[in-house]
Amino acid sequence: MLEEVDRWLSTRSWSATERPLHRILAAKQRTGQTVSVVLPALNEEATVGDIVSVIRHDLMRQVPLVDELVVVDSGSADRTSEVAAAAGARVVHRDGILPRLPAVPGKGEVLWRSLLVTRGDIVCFVDADLRDFSSDFVSGIVGPLLTEPDVDLVKAMYDRPLAGAAGQGGRVTELMARPLLNMHWPQLAGFVQPLGGEYAARRSLLEQLPFPVGYGVELGMLVDALHLAGLDALAQVDVGVRKHRHQDGQALGRMAAAIYRTAQLRLARGHLIRPSLTQFERGEDGFEPRTYSVDTEERPPMVDIAEYQARKAA
C-alpha cells in the first residue's frame, strides 16, 4: 500500500460513533448548510417505505439534520412510488426530470437527474433496497461534510454478509473494482466499499462530475473526484452492517462489465470494438447465449446543463 494511502486511512477513515448527532447538528446550524437525501428506486416497495420512515423520524422530526428527502422512481412496475409517498418522501419520476433529454435505464442516470430536483448543499445518496436500515447510514456520512470543511465526498463502509456469512458480500467489488483500483488508481486502494451506494458529497463537487448512466457510476465518481479534488478531499465512515437484496451471478457479470467499461474510459478514453457481454443459460437444447449491451453512455457535468445553470441563476 502506498504511504500516502496508509496516512489517509489514519486521517480520513472514521466511525460513525466519532461524531455524535448533537455535534453534527451544531456544525450544520453553525455553517448554515442544507442536506438533501436521495433514494434512487426501482421496484423497491418492500424496503423503501421503512427507509423513508426511519430518516423522517430520526433525522427530520427528532433532529433537523435532513432538509429534504426525495425518492426518484426510475420506472417501477410495483407500488414503490405509493409506498414512498405514504411514508413521507417527495417522489419524483425519472422521466419527468429534464424531459428534453430522453432518459436511459441505469442507476447513474437517476443520480445525475436528481441534482436538478434537489437543492441541498450536501447531497446524500442511499440505495432503496436496504433492510434493517439505520439512520447512521445518513448521519454517519453527512457528518464529516459538516464538520470538516476540506472534505468533499464521503463513502460509507460496512460489513456485507451473504447468506449469513460475514464478509462474503461485495463480490463485484472484490473481483473487479478492487483489482482495477489497486492497479490503476492506487491512491483509492484504501476504500473499503468503493462500489457502495451510500455516499454523500458537496453539490459543488457533484455538479462538476460526469455521471456514467449505469452501474459504473460509483467507480467513475471516485476516480473523477480524486482527479478533481485530491485524495484528502475524500473520506469514508464505518456505519456497521449493510443488509440488502443480492443479485445473481449473471447480473453481477453485467455489472462488472459496466464497471470495467467505466474504468477503461478513464484510462484511455479508448474505443470498445464490441461494447456488449455474452452470457450463457441452459435451455432445452443445451446452453443458449444471451447478449447484453454494456453501458457506454455518460452524462456531462450537471453544471453544463442549461436548465441547471438557469436554476442556479434564479
Backbone bond lengths (Angstrom), bond angles and torsions (degrees), N, CA, C in turn:
res aa  C-N    CA-C-N  psi(-1)  N-CA   C-N-CA  omega(-1)  CA-C   N-CA-C  phi
1 M - - - 1.451 - - 1.523 109.74 -
2 L 1.323 116.54 140.16 1.454 120.70 178.18 1.525 110.91 -61.35
3 E 1.332 115.45 145.45 1.463 119.33 176.94 1.527 110.82 -58.69
4 E 1.334 115.86 -35.76 1.460 120.67 178.88 1.531 111.61 -62.11
5 V 1.330 115.92 -38.68 1.459 120.36 179.84 1.527 110.53 -71.52
6 D 1.316 117.08 -39.00 1.457 121.17 177.70 1.528 110.08 -59.93
7 R 1.330 116.13 -43.18 1.469 120.38 177.04 1.521 110.46 -64.94
8 W 1.341 116.20 -41.64 1.469 120.85 -179.49 1.522 111.05 -61.46
9 L 1.325 117.33 -39.75 1.462 120.66 179.47 1.528 111.88 -61.61
10 S 1.306 116.57 -30.96 1.467 119.35 -178.96 1.516 112.95 -85.79
11 T 1.337 117.41 -16.81 1.464 119.98 -176.47 1.526 114.31 -116.47
12 R 1.338 117.71 -14.36 1.461 120.20 -176.07 1.532 112.39 -130.10
13 S 1.326 117.46 14.96 1.457 121.62 174.51 1.525 108.09 -119.59
14 W 1.322 115.54 119.36 1.456 120.25 -174.07 1.522 111.28 -128.19
15 S 1.317 115.84 172.04 1.454 123.11 169.84 1.520 108.15 -106.51
16 A 1.321 116.14 149.47 1.460 119.52 178.70 1.522 111.46 -59.99
17 T 1.334 117.29 -27.07 1.455 120.27 -178.41 1.526 113.05 -70.76
18 E 1.332 117.56 -14.01 1.461 120.39 -178.48 1.526 112.47 -74.00
19 R 1.333 116.25 -18.00 1.464 119.83 179.67 1.522 108.58 -124.66
20 P 1.319 117.14 91.89 1.468 120.02 177.34 1.527 110.29 -59.13
21 L 1.319 115.05 154.08 1.456 120.49 -175.17 1.524 112.16 -59.02
22 H 1.323 117.56 -36.42 1.472 119.06 -178.69 1.525 111.06 -65.82
23 R 1.349 117.08 -32.59 1.464 119.87 178.32 1.522 110.27 -70.98
24 I 1.331 116.83 -40.93 1.459 120.85 178.84 1.520 110.40 -63.65
25 L 1.329 116.45 -43.88 1.461 120.50 -178.98 1.527 110.99 -65.46
26 A 1.317 116.88 -38.69 1.467 119.97 178.13 1.519 110.71 -63.33
27 A 1.344 116.97 -39.26 1.469 120.51 178.36 1.531 110.25 -66.49
28 K 1.319 116.83 -38.08 1.465 120.26 178.30 1.528 110.83 -63.61
29 Q 1.304 116.17 -44.80 1.462 119.94 -179.56 1.524 111.15 -67.06
30 R 1.324 116.20 -35.51 1.462 120.36 -179.20 1.525 111.79 -70.09
31 T 1.331 116.75 -39.57 1.466 120.51 -176.44 1.520 113.54 -90.29
32 G 1.334 117.11 -19.33 1.461 120.17 -179.94 1.509 114.78 73.70
33 Q 1.328 117.71 15.20 1.460 120.21 -179.91 1.531 110.85 -78.66
34 T 1.319 114.69 149.85 1.467 120.32 178.61 1.522 109.90 -109.40
35 V 1.349 114.81 155.51 1.463 121.06 -173.56 1.523 109.95 -126.99
36 S 1.330 115.67 127.59 1.462 122.11 173.19 1.525 108.78 -112.25
37 V 1.327 116.30 138.24 1.453 121.69 173.36 1.521 107.99 -113.39
38 V 1.338 116.27 130.05 1.456 122.80 -178.70 1.517 109.34 -119.51
39 L 1.332 116.30 129.14 1.463 122.18 173.19 1.529 108.27 -112.57
40 P 1.332 118.74 107.70 1.466 120.05 171.74 1.529 108.15 -74.82
41 A 1.321 117.77 131.22 1.468 118.54 -171.51 1.521 111.70 -138.92
42 L 1.325 115.15 134.70 1.457 122.81 173.28 1.524 107.91 -140.26
43 N 1.335 115.46 107.55 1.465 121.61 179.02 1.528 112.20 56.36
44 E 1.327 115.47 55.62 1.468 121.08 -178.24 1.519 111.42 -121.29
45 E 1.333 117.81 37.25 1.459 119.70 -177.09 1.531 112.45 -62.41
46 A 1.329 117.25 -25.06 1.465 120.11 -176.54 1.523 112.85 -73.58
47 T 1.326 117.91 -22.61 1.465 120.22 -172.97 1.527 114.72 -125.65
48 V 1.322 118.22 -26.63 1.461 119.92 -170.93 1.523 112.15 -62.79
49 G 1.318 118.12 -35.79 1.455 120.57 -178.52 1.516 112.77 -63.89
50 D 1.324 117.22 -42.79 1.462 120.68 179.46 1.525 111.06 -64.22
51 I 1.331 116.70 -40.46 1.470 119.78 179.74 1.523 110.30 -63.13
52 V 1.324 116.39 -47.08 1.465 120.86 179.23 1.526 110.37 -60.35
53 S 1.320 117.16 -43.80 1.466 121.16 -178.21 1.525 111.76 -61.94
54 V 1.330 116.81 -42.63 1.470 120.20 -179.46 1.524 110.64 -65.32
55 I 1.321 117.40 -44.53 1.469 120.23 -179.71 1.519 110.16 -63.55
56 R 1.308 117.27 -44.92 1.469 120.10 -179.76 1.528 111.03 -62.77
57 H 1.316 117.26 -44.16 1.467 119.88 -178.34 1.524 111.69 -68.01
58 D 1.331 116.78 -50.07 1.465 120.40 -172.28 1.524 113.78 -79.67
59 L 1.330 116.49 -37.92 1.469 119.33 -168.33 1.525 114.78 -117.88
60 M 1.334 116.55 3.42 1.462 119.18 174.63 1.531 111.03 -124.30
61 R 1.341 117.00 -39.97 1.465 119.92 179.29 1.525 111.93 -88.18
62 Q 1.350 116.79 -54.30 1.470 119.42 -177.24 1.517 111.27 -67.80
63 V 1.327 117.31 -45.56 1.471 121.57 175.05 1.531 108.31 -135.74
64 P 1.312 118.20 140.79 1.475 120.84 -176.46 1.525 112.59 -86.25
65 L 1.332 116.12 64.60 1.459 119.35 179.23 1.520 111.50 -87.72
66 V 1.318 117.27 -42.96 1.468 122.46 -177.46 1.528 108.98 -96.24
67 D 1.327 115.66 127.95 1.470 120.53 -177.66 1.520 113.02 -93.45
68 E 1.321 117.38 -30.35 1.465 119.65 175.79 1.516 109.45 -148.39
69 L 1.335 114.12 145.06 1.462 122.02 -177.06 1.527 107.19 -129.01
70 V 1.324 115.77 113.99 1.462 121.54 -172.23 1.523 109.76 -123.11
71 V 1.317 116.31 129.85 1.454 122.20 170.29 1.518 107.58 -104.06
72 V 1.328 116.36 122.64 1.463 120.79 177.17 1.527 107.63 -102.43
73 D 1.328 115.59 110.30 1.461 122.12 -178.28 1.522 108.48 -86.37
74 S 1.331 115.84 122.59 1.461 119.57 -175.64 1.522 113.04 -99.31
75 G 1.350 116.09 30.68 1.457 119.55 175.58 1.505 114.15 108.12
76 S 1.324 117.08 37.52 1.461 121.10 -176.89 1.526 111.54 -64.05
77 A 1.330 114.79 143.55 1.463 121.01 175.53 1.522 111.12 -97.56
78 D 1.327 118.05 -3.46 1.460 121.45 179.00 1.535 109.26 -107.39
79 R 1.324 117.17 -156.37 1.468 121.83 -175.51 1.530 111.83 -97.56
80 T 1.320 117.48 30.22 1.467 120.09 -179.89 1.518 111.87 -53.61
81 S 1.323 117.76 -49.94 1.467 120.99 -176.82 1.516 111.67 -61.87
82 E 1.332 116.87 -45.23 1.461 120.55 -178.01 1.527 111.38 -64.86
83 V 1.332 116.32 -42.96 1.465 120.31 -179.47 1.528 110.32 -65.16
84 A 1.319 117.12 -43.31 1.468 120.72 -179.34 1.524 111.43 -64.18
85 A 1.331 116.38 -42.92 1.466 120.37 179.77 1.522 110.88 -65.85
86 A 1.331 117.29 -41.29 1.457 120.71 179.27 1.520 111.82 -63.07
87 A 1.331 116.54 -30.99 1.466 121.08 179.40 1.525 111.90 -79.38
88 G 1.332 117.54 -12.10 1.451 120.19 174.75 1.506 116.94 114.50
89 A 1.330 118.06 7.60 1.470 120.39 178.34 1.521 110.49 -85.62
90 R 1.310 116.01 154.18 1.464 119.95 166.26 1.521 106.61 -84.02
91 V 1.313 116.65 123.40 1.458 121.50 -176.17 1.525 108.84 -104.10
92 V 1.330 115.33 128.12 1.459 122.27 177.62 1.513 107.64 -124.70
93 H 1.316 116.70 136.28 1.457 119.86 179.69 1.526 109.98 -91.81
94 R 1.291 115.24 134.85 1.475 121.68 -176.62 1.519 112.73 -48.90
95 D 1.326 117.25 -46.40 1.460 120.57 -173.93 1.519 113.04 -69.86
96 G 1.336 117.07 -14.45 1.449 120.13 178.19 1.520 113.58 -88.02
97 I 1.329 116.86 -4.08 1.463 121.69 179.73 1.525 108.88 -99.19
98 L 1.294 117.55 125.24 1.466 122.83 179.96 1.530 110.97 52.26
99 P 1.320 117.80 59.09 1.469 120.62 -172.72 1.527 114.47 -64.58
100 R 1.316 118.85 -16.88 1.475 119.08 178.75 1.527 111.63 -67.89
101 L 1.350 116.77 -20.64 1.462 120.90 175.92 1.520 108.05 -107.03
102 P 1.325 119.10 106.12 1.467 120.07 179.92 1.526 111.10 -55.46
103 A 1.313 115.67 132.76 1.461 120.51 -177.63 1.518 110.67 -73.54
104 V 1.328 114.97 148.99 1.456 121.15 173.80 1.522 107.75 -115.29
105 P 1.335 117.86 154.98 1.466 119.54 179.88 1.523 110.78 -64.97
106 G 1.318 115.82 146.09 1.454 118.88 174.93 1.510 112.63 141.31
107 K 1.316 115.27 146.87 1.459 121.34 -179.62 1.527 111.98 -65.25
108 G 1.334 116.44 -43.48 1.457 119.63 -178.65 1.521 112.18 -60.18
109 E 1.321 116.57 -34.91 1.458 121.25 177.37 1.532 110.81 -59.39
110 V 1.329 115.32 -43.65 1.459 120.33 -178.77 1.530 110.86 -67.01
111 L 1.320 117.10 -43.84 1.460 120.40 179.84 1.523 110.84 -62.31
112 W 1.324 116.60 -42.28 1.468 121.23 -179.98 1.520 110.50 -61.32
113 R 1.332 116.68 -47.88 1.464 120.34 -178.54 1.528 112.00 -66.92
114 S 1.318 116.91 -26.49 1.464 119.02 -178.38 1.527 112.14 -63.05
115 L 1.325 117.56 -24.11 1.466 119.68 179.05 1.519 111.60 -63.87
116 L 1.328 116.80 -24.42 1.464 120.61 -179.82 1.519 113.09 -81.86
117 V 1.325 118.28 -17.05 1.461 120.11 -176.94 1.531 112.28 -116.53
118 T 1.327 116.99 13.70 1.455 121.53 174.50 1.524 108.26 -126.49
119 R 1.331 115.99 161.53 1.458 119.99 -176.08 1.521 113.24 -127.60
120 G 1.320 118.66 -4.53 1.452 120.30 -174.27 1.512 113.96 -62.33
121 D 1.323 115.45 145.76 1.475 120.28 173.21 1.523 109.89 -66.85
122 I 1.322 115.88 -29.89 1.459 123.13 176.03 1.521 107.48 -117.51
123 V 1.332 116.72 131.11 1.458 121.60 179.40 1.525 107.94 -115.83
124 C 1.325 115.56 126.99 1.466 122.40 -177.71 1.521 108.65 -115.23
125 F 1.323 117.54 123.58 1.455 122.86 178.99 1.530 109.54 -101.25
126 V 1.338 116.19 135.31 1.455 121.88 178.77 1.525 108.12 -136.83
127 D 1.322 117.66 127.35 1.462 120.58 176.83 1.526 110.09 -64.26
128 A 1.325 116.19 146.85 1.463 121.10 -173.37 1.525 113.35 -93.22
129 D 1.331 118.58 7.05 1.469 120.20 -178.84 1.525 112.87 -106.22
130 L 1.334 117.77 13.93 1.459 120.41 -177.04 1.522 111.20 -74.90
131 R 1.320 115.74 141.63 1.465 122.85 175.43 1.534 109.08 -110.94
132 D 1.324 116.13 154.93 1.472 121.91 -177.91 1.524 110.13 52.22
133 F 1.325 115.82 47.77 1.460 121.88 -171.98 1.519 111.95 -69.50
134 S 1.325 115.63 138.67 1.464 122.55 174.79 1.526 109.09 -117.15
135 S 1.322 116.20 141.40 1.472 119.56 179.18 1.522 111.98 -67.65
136 D 1.347 117.67 -9.95 1.472 120.24 173.68 1.529 111.15 -59.82
137 F 1.334 116.87 -25.73 1.454 119.56 178.65 1.518 110.67 -62.76
138 V 1.320 117.79 -27.52 1.460 121.83 177.99 1.524 110.59 -93.11
139 S 1.318 116.93 -57.11 1.467 119.41 -176.09 1.524 111.55 -62.56
140 G 1.345 116.51 -33.97 1.463 119.35 -179.10 1.511 113.42 -62.73
141 I 1.342 117.26 -39.74 1.467 119.09 -176.50 1.524 112.74 -93.32
142 V 1.327 116.97 -19.67 1.464 119.66 174.69 1.523 110.18 -78.32
143 G 1.323 116.65 -32.81 1.456 121.53 -174.79 1.517 115.39 -49.97
144 P 1.352 119.16 -53.54 1.465 119.08 -178.93 1.531 114.03 -60.98
145 L 1.329 116.91 -29.44 1.459 119.44 179.04 1.526 111.57 -70.18
146 L 1.332 116.75 -24.09 1.465 120.72 178.10 1.521 112.16 -90.41
147 T 1.334 117.15 -28.78 1.463 119.89 -175.80 1.526 113.83 -100.66
148 E 1.339 117.54 -18.15 1.469 121.33 -176.95 1.527 108.74 -121.59
149 P 1.316 118.65 99.69 1.467 120.35 -174.20 1.516 115.21 -64.63
150 D 1.339 118.36 -17.41 1.460 120.55 -179.16 1.526 112.95 -96.52
151 V 1.324 117.89 7.63 1.468 122.46 175.48 1.519 108.60 -101.11
152 D 1.340 116.52 131.74 1.467 121.44 -175.97 1.523 114.26 -113.98
153 L 1.339 117.73 -23.16 1.464 120.54 -178.69 1.522 108.71 -146.25
154 V 1.330 116.02 135.00 1.461 121.33 -178.58 1.521 109.12 -131.84
155 K 1.327 116.22 127.35 1.456 121.42 176.46 1.519 110.25 -105.42
156 A 1.337 115.63 145.49 1.458 119.82 173.11 1.525 109.39 -77.36
157 M 1.324 116.07 146.03 1.467 120.87 169.17 1.521 107.21 -125.82
158 Y 1.331 115.89 149.74 1.451 120.81 -171.73 1.513 110.10 -168.21
159 D 1.341 115.28 166.70 1.461 120.91 168.94 1.518 108.25 -79.33
160 R 1.353 116.56 146.67 1.461 121.67 178.62 1.525 109.06 -128.23
161 P 1.336 117.43 87.36 1.472 119.28 -180.00 1.519 111.45 -68.37
162 L 1.328 115.72 148.49 1.465 122.39 177.90 1.523 107.83 -131.10
163 A 1.334 115.81 119.04 1.471 121.52 -179.63 1.529 111.04 53.83
164 G 1.312 116.24 38.52 1.454 121.22 177.59 1.508 115.45 85.78
165 A 1.327 117.65 -8.22 1.470 120.91 -179.27 1.524 109.98 -94.99
166 A 1.313 116.49 126.97 1.460 121.06 -179.47 1.523 111.01 -68.46
167 G 1.323 115.57 141.49 1.449 121.04 172.09 1.508 115.87 74.48
168 Q 1.354 117.88 11.58 1.459 119.53 -177.78 1.530 113.22 -99.87
169 G 1.334 117.41 -4.72 1.460 119.83 176.88 1.513 110.48 -77.83
170 G 1.320 116.48 177.61 1.458 120.27 177.63 1.510 113.18 70.83
171 R 1.334 116.53 44.86 1.459 120.22 -176.16 1.526 112.11 -66.74
172 V 1.333 117.54 -39.50 1.467 119.70 178.20 1.527 110.27 -67.53
173 T 1.316 116.25 -34.41 1.465 119.79 176.33 1.522 110.67 -58.44
174 E 1.336 116.31 -49.46 1.462 119.69 -173.90 1.524 112.74 -75.24
175 L 1.321 117.70 -32.18 1.467 120.74 -175.15 1.525 113.37 -92.29
176 M 1.337 117.56 -22.68 1.460 119.44 -176.48 1.528 111.97 -125.46
177 A 1.324 117.53 -60.57 1.458 119.80 -170.28 1.524 113.17 -66.56
178 R 1.342 116.91 -46.04 1.464 117.56 -176.45 1.523 112.40 -65.22
179 P 1.337 119.42 -43.80 1.471 117.78 175.26 1.527 112.76 -59.68
180 L 1.327 117.90 -41.89 1.469 120.58 179.45 1.523 110.95 -60.28
181 L 1.324 116.53 -47.41 1.455 119.78 -177.80 1.521 111.43 -65.68
182 N 1.321 117.37 -43.24 1.463 119.67 -178.70 1.519 112.10 -63.99
183 M 1.324 116.42 -35.66 1.468 119.54 -177.41 1.519 113.01 -82.59
184 H 1.325 117.33 -36.52 1.462 119.47 -171.26 1.527 113.93 -110.60
185 W 1.329 117.85 -28.90 1.465 121.77 177.78 1.518 108.29 -132.50
186 P 1.330 117.42 67.59 1.464 120.27 -173.34 1.521 113.99 -61.74
187 Q 1.330 117.58 -18.05 1.462 119.19 175.46 1.529 111.74 -63.41
188 L 1.336 116.48 -23.07 1.458 120.79 -178.24 1.532 112.70 -95.53
189 A 1.319 116.64 8.26 1.463 120.63 -175.96 1.523 113.03 -67.37
190 G 1.320 118.21 -14.74 1.451 121.01 -178.03 1.519 114.50 -82.96
191 F 1.326 117.91 -7.41 1.461 119.22 -178.86 1.523 110.17 -75.54
192 V 1.319 116.33 124.52 1.458 121.75 -178.43 1.521 111.01 -72.72
193 Q 1.334 116.90 -40.86 1.465 121.47 -179.03 1.536 109.50 -127.93
194 P 1.330 117.08 73.48 1.473 119.28 -176.80 1.519 113.73 -63.70
195 L 1.337 117.88 -25.01 1.462 120.72 -178.95 1.525 112.56 -99.73
196 G 1.311 117.94 2.76 1.455 120.85 -178.01 1.521 111.80 -58.62
197 G 1.335 115.77 145.05 1.460 120.50 -176.99 1.508 114.65 -89.72
198 E 1.334 117.45 4.24 1.462 120.57 -179.92 1.521 108.37 -109.68
199 Y 1.309 116.48 108.92 1.456 121.50 178.29 1.521 109.19 -157.36
200 A 1.319 115.39 158.12 1.457 121.65 -179.86 1.516 108.79 -132.12
201 A 1.313 115.84 149.24 1.466 119.91 -178.16 1.521 109.76 -152.92
202 R 1.300 114.55 159.54 1.461 119.28 174.21 1.523 109.29 -72.00
203 R 1.311 115.16 139.52 1.464 119.39 177.27 1.527 110.52 -57.72
204 S 1.315 116.74 -35.38 1.463 120.41 -178.34 1.519 112.03 -61.46
205 L 1.335 117.72 -25.13 1.459 121.48 174.12 1.526 110.55 -85.73
206 L 1.332 117.40 -49.41 1.455 121.30 -175.25 1.520 112.50 -57.68
207 E 1.312 117.16 -37.85 1.457 119.49 -175.73 1.531 112.39 -71.05
208 Q 1.321 116.84 -12.39 1.468 120.73 178.65 1.525 113.43 -96.90
209 L 1.332 117.15 -4.46 1.466 120.89 -174.02 1.528 111.75 -98.85
210 P 1.339 117.67 140.95 1.461 119.36 167.33 1.520 109.25 -72.64
211 F 1.331 117.50 151.43 1.464 121.65 -178.72 1.522 109.60 -120.05
212 P 1.330 119.82 108.96 1.464 119.46 167.34 1.525 108.61 -54.78
213 V 1.313 117.64 137.33 1.465 119.42 -171.30 1.527 112.80 -74.66
214 G 1.332 118.70 -20.19 1.459 120.42 -174.13 1.511 113.28 -112.37
215 Y 1.338 115.53 -142.53 1.456 121.77 -173.88 1.527 113.36 -70.28
216 G 1.312 118.08 -10.82 1.453 119.89 178.90 1.511 113.91 -78.67
217 V 1.340 117.54 -0.05 1.459 120.04 -172.11 1.522 112.55 -61.92
218 E 1.332 118.66 -39.62 1.464 119.15 -176.93 1.527 111.86 -68.75
219 L 1.324 117.90 -44.64 1.457 119.35 178.16 1.520 110.97 -65.82
220 G 1.332 116.51 -43.63 1.455 119.68 179.28 1.512 112.12 -59.97
221 M 1.330 116.54 -40.67 1.461 120.37 -178.79 1.523 111.28 -65.27
222 L 1.339 117.26 -41.75 1.466 120.00 178.72 1.522 111.57 -62.16
223 V 1.325 116.03 -47.47 1.463 120.24 -177.38 1.525 110.45 -64.50
224 D 1.328 116.50 -44.56 1.464 119.80 -177.96 1.524 111.26 -68.99
225 A 1.341 117.17 -36.75 1.457 119.88 178.06 1.527 111.07 -66.91
226 L 1.327 116.64 -36.37 1.462 120.12 176.72 1.522 110.35 -59.31
227 H 1.328 116.54 -46.95 1.462 119.89 -178.14 1.525 112.34 -69.95
228 L 1.327 116.61 -33.09 1.460 119.90 -176.60 1.514 112.92 -82.66
229 A 1.341 116.96 -40.26 1.460 119.96 -171.90 1.521 114.30 -114.70
230 G 1.333 118.42 -18.74 1.457 121.21 -178.56 1.517 112.71 91.89
231 L 1.329 116.45 158.35 1.455 121.69 -173.87 1.522 112.55 -61.89
232 D 1.320 118.15 -39.24 1.458 119.80 -175.96 1.517 113.10 -69.87
233 A 1.326 117.67 -11.45 1.466 120.80 175.45 1.528 111.46 -85.22
234 L 1.344 117.04 -4.31 1.452 122.32 -178.77 1.528 109.38 -109.76
235 A 1.333 116.33 148.33 1.467 119.96 -177.66 1.523 109.09 -152.78
236 Q 1.346 115.70 171.76 1.462 121.24 176.14 1.525 109.11 -144.46
237 V 1.334 114.82 152.30 1.460 120.94 -177.10 1.528 109.22 -134.41
238 D 1.327 116.62 132.43 1.460 123.15 178.26 1.525 108.94 -78.97
239 V 1.349 115.65 119.36 1.470 120.29 -179.45 1.527 112.29 -115.14
240 G 1.331 117.60 9.07 1.451 119.80 173.07 1.510 115.17 108.17
241 V 1.335 116.94 -112.99 1.462 122.80 -174.46 1.518 109.42 -126.65
242 R 1.317 115.97 136.55 1.471 121.58 178.46 1.524 108.80 -112.74
243 K 1.333 115.75 120.65 1.460 121.46 177.09 1.521 108.58 -114.96
244 H 1.318 115.87 129.95 1.460 119.30 -176.46 1.522 109.60 -158.11
245 R 1.313 114.55 177.00 1.460 119.96 178.20 1.525 109.54 -74.89
246 H 1.342 116.42 134.19 1.465 120.31 -179.65 1.527 110.22 -99.14
247 Q 1.327 115.89 144.49 1.454 122.58 179.75 1.528 110.20 -86.35
248 D 1.341 115.88 157.21 1.455 118.35 175.60 1.534 110.27 -79.09
249 G 1.329 115.80 172.24 1.461 120.86 -173.46 1.514 113.64 -60.01
250 Q 1.321 117.97 -39.23 1.460 119.48 -177.96 1.522 111.08 -70.27
251 A 1.327 117.10 -39.42 1.460 119.37 175.92 1.523 110.59 -61.18
252 L 1.333 116.63 -38.18 1.458 120.18 177.47 1.524 111.01 -65.47
253 G 1.333 117.21 -34.93 1.458 120.11 176.69 1.517 111.76 -62.04
254 R 1.333 116.38 -41.37 1.465 119.73 179.07 1.528 110.68 -68.13
255 M 1.317 115.73 -36.85 1.454 119.77 176.79 1.528 110.49 -63.55
256 A 1.335 116.32 -43.80 1.464 120.63 -179.49 1.524 111.18 -63.06
257 A 1.342 116.89 -38.22 1.458 119.60 179.26 1.520 110.95 -63.71
258 A 1.330 117.15 -41.15 1.461 120.62 178.94 1.520 111.10 -65.09
259 I 1.320 116.42 -38.30 1.464 120.24 179.51 1.525 110.81 -68.37
260 Y 1.322 115.71 -41.14 1.469 118.78 177.53 1.528 110.45 -62.00
261 R 1.326 116.66 -42.00 1.468 120.34 178.93 1.529 110.46 -61.34
262 T 1.321 117.01 -42.07 1.460 120.51 178.39 1.523 110.52 -60.72
263 A 1.325 116.26 -43.08 1.463 119.96 178.19 1.519 111.07 -64.58
264 Q 1.328 116.19 -42.03 1.463 119.76 -178.82 1.524 111.33 -60.54
265 L 1.321 116.54 -43.08 1.466 120.00 178.87 1.520 111.10 -59.36
266 R 1.317 116.09 -38.80 1.455 118.87 -177.64 1.524 112.43 -79.30
267 L 1.301 117.28 -21.06 1.457 119.76 177.08 1.522 111.82 -77.62
268 A 1.298 116.41 -40.60 1.472 117.25 -173.00 1.520 114.09 -144.26
269 R 1.329 116.64 -1.67 1.468 119.55 -171.89 1.517 108.91 48.08
270 G 1.344 113.91 41.95 1.457 120.25 -174.96 1.514 112.78 -81.08
271 H 1.320 115.68 178.31 1.455 122.87 -178.68 1.518 109.65 -109.16
272 L 1.327 115.38 127.34 1.452 120.14 175.32 1.520 109.21 -89.21
273 I 1.321 117.28 122.14 1.460 119.84 178.68 1.521 110.43 -64.47
274 R 1.316 116.03 -37.37 1.460 119.38 -175.40 1.538 109.18 -136.82
275 P 1.342 117.85 85.37 1.471 119.60 -178.32 1.519 112.05 -78.30
276 S 1.335 115.43 63.95 1.461 120.70 179.37 1.519 109.13 -148.01
277 L 1.331 115.30 165.72 1.458 121.71 -178.02 1.516 108.29 -134.58
278 T 1.338 116.69 125.50 1.457 121.51 176.25 1.517 109.75 -102.58
279 Q 1.336 115.01 128.36 1.457 121.91 175.99 1.535 108.25 -122.46
280 F 1.326 116.03 171.27 1.460 119.23 -174.86 1.521 111.37 -128.08
281 E 1.323 115.16 140.33 1.457 122.87 175.11 1.528 108.26 -129.22
282 R 1.318 115.94 141.69 1.460 118.48 179.32 1.525 109.73 -78.14
283 G 1.323 115.51 126.60 1.444 121.94 176.84 1.517 110.80 -116.77
284 E 1.332 116.32 -166.26 1.461 120.49 -178.70 1.512 112.40 -63.35
285 D 1.316 117.58 -31.13 1.462 121.89 -177.27 1.520 112.84 -106.40
286 G 1.324 117.10 23.95 1.461 119.65 -179.31 1.514 111.08 107.10
287 F 1.317 116.21 -159.57 1.456 120.30 -178.08 1.524 110.66 -76.09
288 E 1.323 114.99 130.86 1.458 120.77 -178.84 1.520 109.41 -115.80
289 P 1.341 116.68 134.58 1.461 119.41 -179.40 1.525 111.94 -76.45
290 R 1.308 115.69 144.56 1.454 123.08 172.45 1.521 106.28 -130.32
291 T 1.315 116.81 122.23 1.460 120.66 -176.85 1.525 110.04 -110.13
292 Y 1.312 115.58 131.86 1.460 121.93 -178.27 1.526 108.88 -122.57
293 S 1.310 116.41 142.24 1.460 119.95 175.08 1.526 108.80 -73.94
294 V 1.324 116.32 148.54 1.457 122.50 177.65 1.522 108.14 -99.71
295 D 1.324 116.14 134.20 1.466 119.36 179.20 1.526 110.07 -55.98
296 T 1.324 116.39 122.07 1.460 120.32 178.74 1.517 112.11 -123.04
297 E 1.327 116.78 -9.13 1.459 120.06 -176.10 1.514 110.71 -87.42
298 E 1.332 115.72 147.23 1.449 121.31 173.97 1.518 108.89 -132.87
299 R 1.312 116.01 144.45 1.450 121.34 175.02 1.527 109.26 -88.71
300 P 1.328 117.94 143.14 1.465 120.50 -178.52 1.517 110.90 -71.31
301 P 1.337 118.09 167.41 1.461 119.35 174.73 1.527 110.60 -53.39
302 M 1.338 116.18 136.40 1.461 120.29 -176.07 1.523 112.19 -60.49
303 V 1.327 116.46 -27.23 1.463 119.91 -179.23 1.527 111.60 -64.23
304 D 1.343 117.72 -16.94 1.460 121.34 178.17 1.528 113.21 -88.45
305 I 1.321 117.95 -5.22 1.463 121.16 -177.80 1.532 109.96 -86.61
306 A 1.336 115.22 129.23 1.481 120.25 -173.86 1.518 112.42 -58.06
307 E 1.333 116.97 -41.98 1.463 119.53 -178.45 1.527 111.43 -64.33
308 Y 1.311 117.02 -35.02 1.466 120.39 178.56 1.519 110.38 -71.63
309 Q 1.318 116.94 -40.16 1.463 120.76 177.06 1.520 110.35 -61.52
310 A 1.341 116.21 -40.47 1.471 119.76 -179.74 1.520 110.51 -65.94
311 R 1.317 117.35 -38.39 1.460 119.56 179.51 1.511 111.33 -66.85
312 K 1.330 117.79 -38.45 1.459 120.95 179.04 1.529 111.40 -66.85
313 A 1.343 114.77 -32.75 1.461 118.62 -178.26 1.530 111.98 -78.63
314 A 1.329 116.19 -21.05 1.485 120.08 -176.07 1.535 111.08 -68.72
